[in-house]
Amino acid sequence: ILDFGNHPALIGVWAKFVGEGVSDLQGNLITSHSHEIVVAVLALLIAAATARGYRSLRSGARSLVSVGLWFVMGAALFE
């Protein structure tokens, strides 16, 4: 929707409200979205790698991996 510039006019109103131009707002939204995707992909890779060897771990190591995965999910959620 941002490729259409200030149409609908709500985009221009919001950009002015936050103190940016429409093109600056578009660039900032795209950049922040890209950074969130990178964090999500890294979290997915860690979870996939962990799932492959999870069952072969002893209980202490399995608990440590579980806690680590919760931290990864929290970091990805609040990024």
PyMOL Python script that loads the backbone (N, CA, C, O; Angstrom):
from pymol import cmd

cmd.read_pdbstr("""\
ATOM      1  N   ILE A   1       0.828  -1.195   0.000  1.00  0.00           N
ATOM      2  CA  ILE A   1       0.000   0.000   0.000  1.00  0.00           C
ATOM      3  C   ILE A   1       0.875   1.263   0.000  1.00  0.00           C
ATOM      4  O   ILE A   1       0.456   2.312  -0.489  1.00  0.00           O
ATOM      5  N   LEU A   2       2.082   1.156   0.546  1.00  0.00           N
ATOM      6  CA  LEU A   2       2.944   2.335   0.596  1.00  0.00           C
ATOM      7  C   LEU A   2       3.512   2.705  -0.770  1.00  0.00           C
ATOM      8  O   LEU A   2       4.010   3.817  -0.945  1.00  0.00           O
ATOM      9  N   ASP A   3       3.448   1.796  -1.738  1.00  0.00           N
ATOM     10  CA  ASP A   3       3.946   2.114  -3.078  1.00  0.00           C
ATOM     11  C   ASP A   3       3.087   3.146  -3.796  1.00  0.00           C
ATOM     12  O   ASP A   3       3.513   3.705  -4.806  1.00  0.00           O
ATOM     13  N   PHE A   4       1.901   3.406  -3.298  1.00  0.00           N
ATOM     14  CA  PHE A   4       1.012   4.376  -3.923  1.00  0.00           C
ATOM     15  C   PHE A   4       1.199   5.780  -3.368  1.00  0.00           C
ATOM     16  O   PHE A   4       0.422   6.679  -3.690  1.00  0.00           O
ATOM     17  N   GLY A   5       2.209   5.978  -2.544  1.00  0.00           N
ATOM     18  CA  GLY A   5       2.464   7.311  -2.002  1.00  0.00           C
ATOM     19  C   GLY A   5       1.446   7.671  -0.935  1.00  0.00           C
ATOM     20  O   GLY A   5       1.161   6.875  -0.040  1.00  0.00           O
ATOM     21  N   ASN A   6       0.910   8.856  -1.034  1.00  0.00           N
ATOM     22  CA  ASN A   6      -0.035   9.357  -0.031  1.00  0.00           C
ATOM     23  C   ASN A   6      -1.470   8.992  -0.409  1.00  0.00           C
ATOM     24  O   ASN A   6      -2.359   9.843  -0.383  1.00  0.00           O
ATOM     25  N   HIS A   7      -1.686   7.750  -0.753  1.00  0.00           N
ATOM     26  CA  HIS A   7      -3.040   7.294  -1.065  1.00  0.00           C
ATOM     27  C   HIS A   7      -3.264   5.966  -0.378  1.00  0.00           C
ATOM     28  O   HIS A   7      -2.542   5.032  -0.726  1.00  0.00           O
ATOM     29  N   PRO A   8      -4.143   5.780   0.521  1.00  0.00           N
ATOM     30  CA  PRO A   8      -5.084   6.750   1.047  1.00  0.00           C
ATOM     31  C   PRO A   8      -4.379   7.831   1.879  1.00  0.00           C
ATOM     32  O   PRO A   8      -3.264   7.641   2.364  1.00  0.00           O
ATOM     33  N   ALA A   9      -5.041   8.927   2.020  1.00  0.00           N
ATOM     34  CA  ALA A   9      -4.443  10.103   2.666  1.00  0.00           C
ATOM     35  C   ALA A   9      -4.068   9.849   4.127  1.00  0.00           C
ATOM     36  O   ALA A   9      -3.312  10.619   4.720  1.00  0.00           O
ATOM     37  N   LEU A  10      -4.589   8.785   4.697  1.00  0.00           N
ATOM     38  CA  LEU A  10      -4.269   8.438   6.078  1.00  0.00           C
ATOM     39  C   LEU A  10      -2.770   8.179   6.241  1.00  0.00           C
ATOM     40  O   LEU A  10      -2.213   8.450   7.305  1.00  0.00           O
ATOM     41  N   ILE A  11      -2.117   7.664   5.213  1.00  0.00           N
ATOM     42  CA  ILE A  11      -0.675   7.405   5.281  1.00  0.00           C
ATOM     43  C   ILE A  11       0.082   8.716   5.451  1.00  0.00           C
ATOM     44  O   ILE A  11       0.987   8.809   6.280  1.00  0.00           O
ATOM     45  N   GLY A  12      -0.285   9.725   4.670  1.00  0.00           N
ATOM     46  CA  GLY A  12       0.359  11.029   4.799  1.00  0.00           C
ATOM     47  C   GLY A  12       0.088  11.683   6.137  1.00  0.00           C
ATOM     48  O   GLY A  12       0.965  12.336   6.701  1.00  0.00           O
ATOM     49  N   VAL A  13      -1.120  11.513   6.648  1.00  0.00           N
ATOM     50  CA  VAL A  13      -1.466  12.070   7.953  1.00  0.00           C
ATOM     51  C   VAL A  13      -0.619  11.399   9.029  1.00  0.00           C
ATOM     52  O   VAL A  13      -0.086  12.069   9.914  1.00  0.00           O
ATOM     53  N   TRP A  14      -0.496  10.071   8.951  1.00  0.00           N
ATOM     54  CA  TRP A  14       0.307   9.359   9.946  1.00  0.00           C
ATOM     55  C   TRP A  14       1.778   9.755   9.839  1.00  0.00           C
ATOM     56  O   TRP A  14       2.433   9.979  10.857  1.00  0.00           O
ATOM     57  N   ALA A  15       2.299   9.842   8.620  1.00  0.00           N
ATOM     58  CA  ALA A  15       3.698  10.226   8.434  1.00  0.00           C
ATOM     59  C   ALA A  15       3.957  11.611   9.023  1.00  0.00           C
ATOM     60  O   ALA A  15       4.976  11.831   9.678  1.00  0.00           O
ATOM     61  N   LYS A  16       3.040  12.536   8.790  1.00  0.00           N
ATOM     62  CA  LYS A  16       3.197  13.879   9.346  1.00  0.00           C
ATOM     63  C   LYS A  16       3.117  13.856  10.870  1.00  0.00           C
ATOM     64  O   LYS A  16       3.836  14.589  11.549  1.00  0.00           O
ATOM     65  N   PHE A  17       2.234  13.004  11.402  1.00  0.00           N
ATOM     66  CA  PHE A  17       2.072  12.886  12.851  1.00  0.00           C
ATOM     67  C   PHE A  17       3.357  12.405  13.522  1.00  0.00           C
ATOM     68  O   PHE A  17       3.709  12.875  14.604  1.00  0.00           O
ATOM     69  N   VAL A  18       4.062  11.462  12.876  1.00  0.00           N
ATOM     70  CA  VAL A  18       5.300  10.938  13.462  1.00  0.00           C
ATOM     71  C   VAL A  18       6.519  11.748  13.026  1.00  0.00           C
ATOM     72  O   VAL A  18       7.646  11.433  13.409  1.00  0.00           O
ATOM     73  N   GLY A  19       6.296  12.789  12.229  1.00  0.00           N
ATOM     74  CA  GLY A  19       7.376  13.697  11.868  1.00  0.00           C
ATOM     75  C   GLY A  19       8.245  13.238  10.724  1.00  0.00           C
ATOM     76  O   GLY A  19       9.433  13.559  10.690  1.00  0.00           O
ATOM     77  N   GLU A  20       7.688  12.492   9.783  1.00  0.00           N
ATOM     78  CA  GLU A  20       8.439  11.994   8.635  1.00  0.00           C
ATOM     79  C   GLU A  20       7.695  12.301   7.356  1.00  0.00           C
ATOM     80  O   GLU A  20       6.517  12.656   7.371  1.00  0.00           O
ATOM     81  N   GLY A  21       8.399  12.159   6.251  1.00  0.00           N
ATOM     82  CA  GLY A  21       7.752  12.195   4.948  1.00  0.00           C
ATOM     83  C   GLY A  21       7.240  10.799   4.615  1.00  0.00           C
ATOM     84  O   GLY A  21       7.613   9.826   5.270  1.00  0.00           O
ATOM     85  N   VAL A  22       6.387  10.699   3.598  1.00  0.00           N
ATOM     86  CA  VAL A  22       5.824   9.402   3.224  1.00  0.00           C
ATOM     87  C   VAL A  22       6.929   8.444   2.778  1.00  0.00           C
ATOM     88  O   VAL A  22       6.898   7.269   3.142  1.00  0.00           O
ATOM     89  N   SER A  23       7.900   8.919   2.001  1.00  0.00           N
ATOM     90  CA  SER A  23       8.976   8.032   1.539  1.00  0.00           C
ATOM     91  C   SER A  23       9.870   7.585   2.695  1.00  0.00           C
ATOM     92  O   SER A  23      10.341   6.448   2.707  1.00  0.00           O
ATOM     93  N   ASP A  24      10.108   8.471   3.668  1.00  0.00           N
ATOM     94  CA  ASP A  24      10.893   8.081   4.844  1.00  0.00           C
ATOM     95  C   ASP A  24      10.156   7.034   5.672  1.00  0.00           C
ATOM     96  O   ASP A  24      10.761   6.085   6.171  1.00  0.00           O
ATOM     97  N   LEU A  25       8.847   7.215   5.813  1.00  0.00           N
ATOM     98  CA  LEU A  25       8.038   6.249   6.552  1.00  0.00           C
ATOM     99  C   LEU A  25       8.102   4.884   5.874  1.00  0.00           C
ATOM    100  O   LEU A  25       8.250   3.859   6.541  1.00  0.00           O
ATOM    101  N   GLN A  26       7.991   4.876   4.551  1.00  0.00           N
ATOM    102  CA  GLN A  26       8.057   3.621   3.811  1.00  0.00           C
ATOM    103  C   GLN A  26       9.403   2.931   4.023  1.00  0.00           C
ATOM    104  O   GLN A  26       9.442   1.728   4.281  1.00  0.00           O
ATOM    105  N   GLY A  27      10.489   3.663   3.921  1.00  0.00           N
ATOM    106  CA  GLY A  27      11.812   3.085   4.120  1.00  0.00           C
ATOM    107  C   GLY A  27      12.003   2.535   5.519  1.00  0.00           C
ATOM    108  O   GLY A  27      12.575   1.459   5.694  1.00  0.00           O
ATOM    109  N   ASN A  28      11.531   3.265   6.514  1.00  0.00           N
ATOM    110  CA  ASN A  28      11.664   2.809   7.897  1.00  0.00           C
ATOM    111  C   ASN A  28      10.844   1.557   8.170  1.00  0.00           C
ATOM    112  O   ASN A  28      11.303   0.662   8.878  1.00  0.00           O
ATOM    113  N   LEU A  29       9.636   1.482   7.618  1.00  0.00           N
ATOM    114  CA  LEU A  29       8.804   0.297   7.830  1.00  0.00           C
ATOM    115  C   LEU A  29       9.406  -0.929   7.156  1.00  0.00           C
ATOM    116  O   LEU A  29       9.404  -2.017   7.733  1.00  0.00           O
ATOM    117  N   ILE A  30       9.916  -0.764   5.950  1.00  0.00           N
ATOM    118  CA  ILE A  30      10.513  -1.890   5.240  1.00  0.00           C
ATOM    119  C   ILE A  30      11.773  -2.365   5.949  1.00  0.00           C
ATOM    120  O   ILE A  30      11.990  -3.570   6.068  1.00  0.00           O
ATOM    121  N   THR A  31      12.600  -1.452   6.418  1.00  0.00           N
ATOM    122  CA  THR A  31      13.835  -1.822   7.102  1.00  0.00           C
ATOM    123  C   THR A  31      13.542  -2.551   8.407  1.00  0.00           C
ATOM    124  O   THR A  31      14.163  -3.577   8.689  1.00  0.00           O
ATOM    125  N   SER A  32      12.612  -2.045   9.205  1.00  0.00           N
ATOM    126  CA  SER A  32      12.313  -2.698  10.475  1.00  0.00           C
ATOM    127  C   SER A  32      11.700  -4.073  10.249  1.00  0.00           C
ATOM    128  O   SER A  32      11.975  -5.003  11.007  1.00  0.00           O
ATOM    129  N   HIS A  33      10.877  -4.213   9.220  1.00  0.00           N
ATOM    130  CA  HIS A  33      10.282  -5.512   8.911  1.00  0.00           C
ATOM    131  C   HIS A  33      11.366  -6.512   8.506  1.00  0.00           C
ATOM    132  O   HIS A  33      11.318  -7.673   8.911  1.00  0.00           O
ATOM    133  N   SER A  34      12.332  -6.072   7.717  1.00  0.00           N
ATOM    134  CA  SER A  34      13.417  -6.951   7.296  1.00  0.00           C
ATOM    135  C   SER A  34      14.223  -7.439   8.497  1.00  0.00           C
ATOM    136  O   SER A  34      14.605  -8.608   8.552  1.00  0.00           O
ATOM    137  N   HIS A  35      14.480  -6.560   9.451  1.00  0.00           N
ATOM    138  CA  HIS A  35      15.225  -6.963  10.640  1.00  0.00           C
ATOM    139  C   HIS A  35      14.439  -7.978  11.470  1.00  0.00           C
ATOM    140  O   HIS A  35      15.029  -8.894  12.041  1.00  0.00           O
ATOM    141  N   GLU A  36      13.135  -7.829  11.542  1.00  0.00           N
ATOM    142  CA  GLU A  36      12.318  -8.789  12.279  1.00  0.00           C
ATOM    143  C   GLU A  36      12.323 -10.148  11.595  1.00  0.00           C
ATOM    144  O   GLU A  36      12.329 -11.178  12.268  1.00  0.00           O
ATOM    145  N   ILE A  37      12.319 -10.162  10.274  1.00  0.00           N
ATOM    146  CA  ILE A  37      12.347 -11.425   9.535  1.00  0.00           C
ATOM    147  C   ILE A  37      13.662 -12.145   9.779  1.00  0.00           C
ATOM    148  O   ILE A  37      13.664 -13.368   9.924  1.00  0.00           O
ATOM    149  N   VAL A  38      14.779 -11.432   9.829  1.00  0.00           N
ATOM    150  CA  VAL A  38      16.076 -12.051  10.088  1.00  0.00           C
ATOM    151  C   VAL A  38      16.078 -12.748  11.447  1.00  0.00           C
ATOM    152  O   VAL A  38      16.553 -13.878  11.559  1.00  0.00           O
ATOM    153  N   VAL A  39      15.560 -12.098  12.463  1.00  0.00           N
ATOM    154  CA  VAL A  39      15.506 -12.695  13.797  1.00  0.00           C
ATOM    155  C   VAL A  39      14.605 -13.928  13.794  1.00  0.00           C
ATOM    156  O   VAL A  39      14.935 -14.934  14.423  1.00  0.00           O
ATOM    157  N   ALA A  40      13.481 -13.864  13.102  1.00  0.00           N
ATOM    158  CA  ALA A  40      12.570 -15.002  13.051  1.00  0.00           C
ATOM    159  C   ALA A  40      13.206 -16.194  12.343  1.00  0.00           C
ATOM    160  O   ALA A  40      13.036 -17.332  12.781  1.00  0.00           O
ATOM    161  N   VAL A  41      13.933 -15.951  11.259  1.00  0.00           N
ATOM    162  CA  VAL A  41      14.599 -17.040  10.543  1.00  0.00           C
ATOM    163  C   VAL A  41      15.686 -17.664  11.417  1.00  0.00           C
ATOM    164  O   VAL A  41      15.827 -18.887  11.437  1.00  0.00           O
ATOM    165  N   LEU A  42      16.447 -16.856  12.131  1.00  0.00           N
ATOM    166  CA  LEU A  42      17.461 -17.396  13.033  1.00  0.00           C
ATOM    167  C   LEU A  42      16.825 -18.244  14.127  1.00  0.00           C
ATOM    168  O   LEU A  42      17.349 -19.304  14.469  1.00  0.00           O
ATOM    169  N   ALA A  43      15.710 -17.796  14.676  1.00  0.00           N
ATOM    170  CA  ALA A  43      15.016 -18.582  15.696  1.00  0.00           C
ATOM    171  C   ALA A  43      14.519 -19.902  15.118  1.00  0.00           C
ATOM    172  O   ALA A  43      14.589 -20.934  15.785  1.00  0.00           O
ATOM    173  N   LEU A  44      14.017 -19.878  13.884  1.00  0.00           N
ATOM    174  CA  LEU A  44      13.566 -21.103  13.229  1.00  0.00           C
ATOM    175  C   LEU A  44      14.722 -22.069  13.012  1.00  0.00           C
ATOM    176  O   LEU A  44      14.571 -23.270  13.234  1.00  0.00           O
ATOM    177  N   LEU A  45      15.864 -21.565  12.585  1.00  0.00           N
ATOM    178  CA  LEU A  45      17.027 -22.426  12.381  1.00  0.00           C
ATOM    179  C   LEU A  45      17.500 -23.068  13.684  1.00  0.00           C
ATOM    180  O   LEU A  45      17.833 -24.253  13.711  1.00  0.00           O
ATOM    181  N   ILE A  46      17.527 -22.292  14.756  1.00  0.00           N
ATOM    182  CA  ILE A  46      17.931 -22.839  16.055  1.00  0.00           C
ATOM    183  C   ILE A  46      16.939 -23.908  16.507  1.00  0.00           C
ATOM    184  O   ILE A  46      17.348 -24.960  16.998  1.00  0.00           O
ATOM    185  N   ALA A  47      15.653 -23.652  16.349  1.00  0.00           N
ATOM    186  CA  ALA A  47      14.644 -24.631  16.755  1.00  0.00           C
ATOM    187  C   ALA A  47      14.732 -25.901  15.916  1.00  0.00           C
ATOM    188  O   ALA A  47      14.601 -27.000  16.453  1.00  0.00           O
ATOM    189  N   ALA A  48      14.949 -25.770  14.619  1.00  0.00           N
ATOM    190  CA  ALA A  48      15.052 -26.948  13.751  1.00  0.00           C
ATOM    191  C   ALA A  48      16.291 -27.766  14.083  1.00  0.00           C
ATOM    192  O   ALA A  48      16.225 -28.995  14.130  1.00  0.00           O
ATOM    193  N   ALA A  49      17.413 -27.105  14.312  1.00  0.00           N
ATOM    194  CA  ALA A  49      18.639 -27.820  14.655  1.00  0.00           C
ATOM    195  C   ALA A  49      18.504 -28.515  16.001  1.00  0.00           C
ATOM    196  O   ALA A  49      19.018 -29.618  16.183  1.00  0.00           O
ATOM    197  N   THR A  50      17.828 -27.891  16.928  1.00  0.00           N
ATOM    198  CA  THR A  50      17.642 -28.466  18.255  1.00  0.00           C
ATOM    199  C   THR A  50      16.705 -29.674  18.194  1.00  0.00           C
ATOM    200  O   THR A  50      16.935 -30.671  18.878  1.00  0.00           O
ATOM    201  N   ALA A  51      15.664 -29.588  17.387  1.00  0.00           N
ATOM    202  CA  ALA A  51      14.683 -30.669  17.307  1.00  0.00           C
ATOM    203  C   ALA A  51      15.302 -31.960  16.776  1.00  0.00           C
ATOM    204  O   ALA A  51      14.865 -33.051  17.142  1.00  0.00           O
ATOM    205  N   ARG A  52      16.308 -31.847  15.921  1.00  0.00           N
ATOM    206  CA  ARG A  52      16.927 -33.057  15.354  1.00  0.00           C
ATOM    207  C   ARG A  52      17.622 -33.904  16.409  1.00  0.00           C
ATOM    208  O   ARG A  52      17.543 -35.132  16.359  1.00  0.00           O
ATOM    209  N   GLY A  53      18.292 -33.285  17.349  1.00  0.00           N
ATOM    210  CA  GLY A  53      19.036 -34.047  18.332  1.00  0.00           C
ATOM    211  C   GLY A  53      18.443 -34.031  19.730  1.00  0.00           C
ATOM    212  O   GLY A  53      19.074 -34.511  20.672  1.00  0.00           O
ATOM    213  N   TYR A  54      17.256 -33.496  19.881  1.00  0.00           N
ATOM    214  CA  TYR A  54      16.659 -33.292  21.205  1.00  0.00           C
ATOM    215  C   TYR A  54      16.420 -34.609  21.947  1.00  0.00           C
ATOM    216  O   TYR A  54      16.711 -34.707  23.139  1.00  0.00           O
ATOM    217  N   ARG A  55      15.900 -35.607  21.264  1.00  0.00           N
ATOM    218  CA  ARG A  55      15.548 -36.874  21.922  1.00  0.00           C
ATOM    219  C   ARG A  55      16.774 -37.658  22.383  1.00  0.00           C
ATOM    220  O   ARG A  55      16.679 -38.470  23.303  1.00  0.00           O
ATOM    221  N   SER A  56      17.914 -37.425  21.755  1.00  0.00           N
ATOM    222  CA  SER A  56      19.109 -38.191  22.124  1.00  0.00           C
ATOM    223  C   SER A  56      19.843 -37.580  23.326  1.00  0.00           C
ATOM    224  O   SER A  56      20.808 -38.167  23.815  1.00  0.00           O
ATOM    225  N   LEU A  57      19.409 -36.434  23.797  1.00  0.00           N
ATOM    226  CA  LEU A  57      20.081 -35.788  24.929  1.00  0.00           C
ATOM    227  C   LEU A  57      19.637 -36.399  26.254  1.00  0.00           C
ATOM    228  O   LEU A  57      18.531 -36.927  26.374  1.00  0.00           O
ATOM    229  N   ARG A  58      20.528 -36.315  27.249  1.00  0.00           N
ATOM    230  CA  ARG A  58      20.158 -36.736  28.600  1.00  0.00           C
ATOM    231  C   ARG A  58      19.262 -35.675  29.225  1.00  0.00           C
ATOM    232  O   ARG A  58      19.152 -34.569  28.697  1.00  0.00           O
ATOM    233  N   SER A  59      18.634 -35.997  30.322  1.00  0.00           N
ATOM    234  CA  SER A  59      17.600 -35.114  30.889  1.00  0.00           C
ATOM    235  C   SER A  59      18.132 -33.739  31.280  1.00  0.00           C
ATOM    236  O   SER A  59      17.441 -32.741  31.076  1.00  0.00           O
ATOM    237  N   GLY A  60      19.347 -33.660  31.837  1.00  0.00           N
ATOM    238  CA  GLY A  60      19.894 -32.354  32.216  1.00  0.00           C
ATOM    239  C   GLY A  60      20.146 -31.473  31.010  1.00  0.00           C
ATOM    240  O   GLY A  60      19.810 -30.289  31.016  1.00  0.00           O
ATOM    241  N   ALA A  61      20.737 -32.050  29.973  1.00  0.00           N
ATOM    242  CA  ALA A  61      20.986 -31.289  28.749  1.00  0.00           C
ATOM    243  C   ALA A  61      19.681 -30.935  28.052  1.00  0.00           C
ATOM    244  O   ALA A  61      19.552 -29.856  27.474  1.00  0.00           O
ATOM    245  N   ARG A  62      18.715 -31.844  28.108  1.00  0.00           N
ATOM    246  CA  ARG A  62      17.415 -31.583  27.488  1.00  0.00           C
ATOM    247  C   ARG A  62      16.722 -30.409  28.185  1.00  0.00           C
ATOM    248  O   ARG A  62      16.087 -29.585  27.527  1.00  0.00           O
ATOM    249  N   SER A  63      16.842 -30.331  29.494  1.00  0.00           N
ATOM    250  CA  SER A  63      16.254 -29.201  30.235  1.00  0.00           C
ATOM    251  C   SER A  63      16.933 -27.893  29.865  1.00  0.00           C
ATOM    252  O   SER A  63      16.267 -26.869  29.711  1.00  0.00           O
ATOM    253  N   LEU A  64      18.245 -27.920  29.721  1.00  0.00           N
ATOM    254  CA  LEU A  64      18.981 -26.718  29.335  1.00  0.00           C
ATOM    255  C   LEU A  64      18.575 -26.252  27.935  1.00  0.00           C
ATOM    256  O   LEU A  64      18.409 -25.056  27.695  1.00  0.00           O
ATOM    257  N   VAL A  65      18.417 -27.202  27.020  1.00  0.00           N
ATOM    258  CA  VAL A  65      17.977 -26.859  25.660  1.00  0.00           C
ATOM    259  C   VAL A  65      16.573 -26.278  25.696  1.00  0.00           C
ATOM    260  O   VAL A  65      16.288 -25.320  24.976  1.00  0.00           O
ATOM    261  N   SER A  66      15.697 -26.829  26.510  1.00  0.00           N
ATOM    262  CA  SER A  66      14.326 -26.307  26.608  1.00  0.00           C
ATOM    263  C   SER A  66      14.318 -24.862  27.101  1.00  0.00           C
ATOM    264  O   SER A  66      13.596 -24.019  26.568  1.00  0.00           O
ATOM    265  N   VAL A  67      15.117 -24.588  28.109  1.00  0.00           N
ATOM    266  CA  VAL A  67      15.199 -23.213  28.618  1.00  0.00           C
ATOM    267  C   VAL A  67      15.761 -22.285  27.538  1.00  0.00           C
ATOM    268  O   VAL A  67      15.265 -21.174  27.354  1.00  0.00           O
ATOM    269  N   GLY A  68      16.785 -22.737  26.830  1.00  0.00           N
ATOM    270  CA  GLY A  68      17.361 -21.929  25.753  1.00  0.00           C
ATOM    271  C   GLY A  68      16.360 -21.630  24.650  1.00  0.00           C
ATOM    272  O   GLY A  68      16.324 -20.519  24.122  1.00  0.00           O
ATOM    273  N   LEU A  69      15.545 -22.623  24.301  1.00  0.00           N
ATOM    274  CA  LEU A  69      14.528 -22.394  23.267  1.00  0.00           C
ATOM    275  C   LEU A  69      13.477 -21.382  23.721  1.00  0.00           C
ATOM    276  O   LEU A  69      12.987 -20.590  22.915  1.00  0.00           O
ATOM    277  N   TRP A  70      13.134 -21.405  24.994  1.00  0.00           N
ATOM    278  CA  TRP A  70      12.199 -20.397  25.501  1.00  0.00           C
ATOM    279  C   TRP A  70      12.800 -18.991  25.384  1.00  0.00           C
ATOM    280  O   TRP A  70      12.101 -18.032  25.055  1.00  0.00           O
ATOM    281  N   PHE A  71      14.110 -18.883  25.659  1.00  0.00           N
ATOM    282  CA  PHE A  71      14.759 -17.587  25.501  1.00  0.00           C
ATOM    283  C   PHE A  71      14.781 -17.138  24.043  1.00  0.00           C
ATOM    284  O   PHE A  71      14.580 -15.959  23.753  1.00  0.00           O
ATOM    285  N   VAL A  72      15.023 -18.071  23.127  1.00  0.00           N
ATOM    286  CA  VAL A  72      15.020 -17.742  21.695  1.00  0.00           C
ATOM    287  C   VAL A  72      13.633 -17.284  21.261  1.00  0.00           C
ATOM    288  O   VAL A  72      13.497 -16.302  20.531  1.00  0.00           O
ATOM    289  N   MET A  73      12.603 -18.002  21.713  1.00  0.00           N
ATOM    290  CA  MET A  73      11.238 -17.605  21.348  1.00  0.00           C
ATOM    291  C   MET A  73      10.899 -16.226  21.916  1.00  0.00           C
ATOM    292  O   MET A  73      10.268 -15.412  21.243  1.00  0.00           O
ATOM    293  N   GLY A  74      11.316 -15.968  23.143  1.00  0.00           N
ATOM    294  CA  GLY A  74      11.064 -14.656  23.734  1.00  0.00           C
ATOM    295  C   GLY A  74      11.797 -13.540  22.994  1.00  0.00           C
ATOM    296  O   GLY A  74      11.248 -12.460  22.779  1.00  0.00           O
ATOM    297  N   ALA A  75      13.039 -13.813  22.608  1.00  0.00           N
ATOM    298  CA  ALA A  75      13.800 -12.801  21.865  1.00  0.00           C
ATOM    299  C   ALA A  75      13.169 -12.539  20.510  1.00  0.00           C
ATOM    300  O   ALA A  75      13.110 -11.392  20.066  1.00  0.00           O
ATOM    301  N   ALA A  76      12.697 -13.584  19.849  1.00  0.00           N
ATOM    302  CA  ALA A  76      12.064 -13.397  18.542  1.00  0.00           C
ATOM    303  C   ALA A  76      10.730 -12.678  18.682  1.00  0.00           C
ATOM    304  O   ALA A  76      10.348 -11.893  17.814  1.00  0.00           O
ATOM    305  N   LEU A  77      10.030 -12.944  19.764  1.00  0.00           N
ATOM    306  CA  LEU A  77       8.727 -12.319  19.971  1.00  0.00           C
ATOM    307  C   LEU A  77       8.848 -10.832  20.265  1.00  0.00           C
ATOM    308  O   LEU A  77       8.052 -10.030  19.778  1.00  0.00           O
ATOM    309  N   PHE A  78       9.839 -10.469  21.056  1.00  0.00           N
ATOM    310  CA  PHE A  78       9.964  -9.071  21.488  1.00  0.00           C
ATOM    311  C   PHE A  78      10.970  -8.275  20.677  1.00  0.00           C
ATOM    312  O   PHE A  78      11.318  -7.158  21.062  1.00  0.00           O
ATOM    313  N   GLU A  79      11.441  -8.813  19.578  1.00  0.00           N
ATOM    314  CA  GLU A  79      12.419  -8.090  18.729  1.00  0.00           C
ATOM    315  C   GLU A  79      11.769  -6.918  18.059  1.00  0.00           C
ATOM    316  O   GLU A  79      12.424  -6.193  17.311  1.00  0.00           O
TER     317      GLU A  79
END
""", "prot")
cmd.dss("prot")
cmd.show_as("cartoon", "prot")
cmd.util.cbc("prot")
cmd.orient("prot")
